[in-house]
Amino acid sequence: MQGKETEHLVKKAMLKDPDAFTELMQLHLKDMYRTALAILMNDEDAADAIQDTILACWEKLDRLKKPQYFKTWMTRILINNCYKIRKAAKNTGTLDECAEPAAYDEYNLELKEALASLDEKYRVAMTLFYSEGYSIDEIAKILKIPKSTVQTRLHRGRKKLARDYYGIQKGEAIL
């Protein structure tokens, strides 16, 4: 969907049009899932974060100042919700040892494992950049970090993936 059409949906949703809001959420659902999964590494927690984000967006849509920044605003809310869930899990303890493996999806399992091995700061930046299509400037605003830090995280994340996933060692060319 084009930017103008999305912006039109946002404006309709801001007028509390439930159909426009539902369409808007459906449009961004896969992106939200990838971002939440990159932070939480758990399907159930990612689903909870998305649910909380959808509710918060509906309730706070009148606070959005510029409709063209809806996706950035929504992603920031999602990231905050992910951190709240993770903090709550730390305080209550988890049963990671007993957790069942997540259902198989269309993503390459080895690549998913390689991404999971990255530190969160690299995994989130790479997911936002490569999966979500955010620019470096947008990622810097979403994560509230300098642009140069985003660039460094992307560079280091790519290097670690090249080593771990592709077996490329220091000094070898990365295609």
Secondary structure, DSSP 8 states (H G I E B T S, - for coil): --HHHHHHHHHHHHTT-HHHHHHHHHHHHHHHHHHHHHHH--HHHHHHHHHHHHHHHHHHGGG-S-GGGHHHHHHHHHHHHHHHHHHHHHHH---GGG-------SS-HHHHHHHHHS-HHHHHHHIIIIIS---HHHHHHHHTS-HHHHHHHHHHHHHHHHHHTT---TTS---
